[in-house]
Amino acid sequence: MRPRVEWMNQTDDRILELLDESELILTPAVIAVNLDYNRSWISRRISKLVDAGFVETVNDGYYRITDYGRAYLEGNLNEDDIEDLSDM
């Protein structure tokens, strides 16, 4: 079971799942189209995921999931493993 921390939401899980399943390096615009969200909302969520170490920047504006992000999806992390970003 995946831990749920205060700053995370359903969009974060969907972004991570898309990056993991596709195994591609994607832009926020491509993610937004595939998940039917606004690009600016996806960009804000990706920033949080980068800060937490779940996603990494490959080139300016391109992102991929990290091993840490995969560990989260697999349920191999607990709440204490995830940085508190709620004030950011």
C-alpha positions as CSV (number, residue, x, y, z in Angstrom):
1,M,0.0,0.0,0.0
2,R,1.3,3.5,-0.9
3,P,1.7,6.0,1.9
4,R,-0.4,9.1,1.7
5,V,1.3,12.3,2.9
6,E,-0.4,15.7,3.3
7,W,1.1,17.4,0.3
8,M,0.4,14.5,-2.2
9,N,-2.8,14.1,-4.1
10,Q,-4.3,11.7,-6.7
11,T,-2.7,13.7,-9.6
12,D,0.7,12.8,-8.2
13,D,0.0,9.1,-8.3
14,R,-1.3,9.4,-11.9
15,I,1.8,11.3,-13.0
16,L,4.1,8.7,-11.5
17,E,2.1,5.8,-12.9
18,L,2.2,7.4,-16.4
19,L,5.9,8.0,-16.3
20,D,6.5,4.5,-14.9
21,E,4.3,2.6,-17.4
22,S,5.4,4.5,-20.4
23,E,9.1,4.4,-19.5
24,L,9.4,7.6,-21.4
25,I,10.9,11.1,-20.8
26,L,7.9,13.4,-21.0
27,T,6.9,17.1,-20.8
28,P,4.2,18.5,-18.6
29,A,2.2,19.2,-21.7
30,V,2.3,15.6,-22.9
31,I,1.4,14.4,-19.4
32,A,-1.5,16.8,-19.2
33,V,-2.9,15.6,-22.5
34,N,-2.7,12.0,-21.5
35,L,-4.2,12.5,-18.0
36,D,-6.8,15.1,-19.1
37,Y,-5.5,17.8,-16.8
38,N,-4.4,21.4,-17.3
39,R,-0.7,21.8,-18.2
40,S,0.0,24.4,-15.5
41,W,-1.5,22.1,-12.8
42,I,0.7,19.2,-14.0
43,S,3.8,21.5,-13.9
44,R,3.0,22.5,-10.3
45,R,2.6,18.9,-9.3
46,I,5.8,17.8,-11.1
47,S,7.7,20.5,-9.2
48,K,6.6,18.9,-6.0
49,L,7.5,15.5,-7.2
50,V,11.0,16.7,-8.2
51,D,11.5,18.3,-4.8
52,A,10.5,15.0,-3.2
53,G,12.9,13.0,-5.4
54,F,10.2,11.0,-7.2
55,V,10.8,12.6,-10.6
56,E,14.0,14.0,-12.1
57,T,14.6,16.7,-14.7
58,V,16.3,15.2,-17.7
59,N,16.6,18.4,-19.8
60,D,14.8,21.7,-19.2
61,G,11.1,20.8,-19.3
62,Y,11.6,17.0,-19.7
63,Y,11.0,14.6,-16.8
64,R,11.3,10.9,-15.9
65,I,10.5,8.9,-12.8
66,T,13.3,8.0,-10.4
67,D,14.0,4.7,-8.6
68,Y,12.7,6.4,-5.5
69,G,9.4,7.2,-7.4
70,R,9.2,3.6,-8.4
71,A,9.7,2.5,-4.8
72,Y,6.8,4.7,-3.8
73,L,4.5,3.2,-6.5
74,E,5.5,-0.3,-5.3
75,G,4.6,0.5,-1.7
76,N,8.2,0.1,-0.5
77,L,8.2,3.5,1.3
78,N,6.5,4.7,4.4
79,E,5.4,8.2,5.4
80,D,8.6,8.8,7.3
81,D,10.6,8.1,4.1
82,I,8.8,10.9,2.2
83,E,9.9,14.5,2.7
84,D,7.4,16.9,4.2
85,L,6.8,19.4,1.4
86,S,3.4,20.7,2.8
87,D,4.9,24.2,3.5
88,M,6.4,24.6,0.1
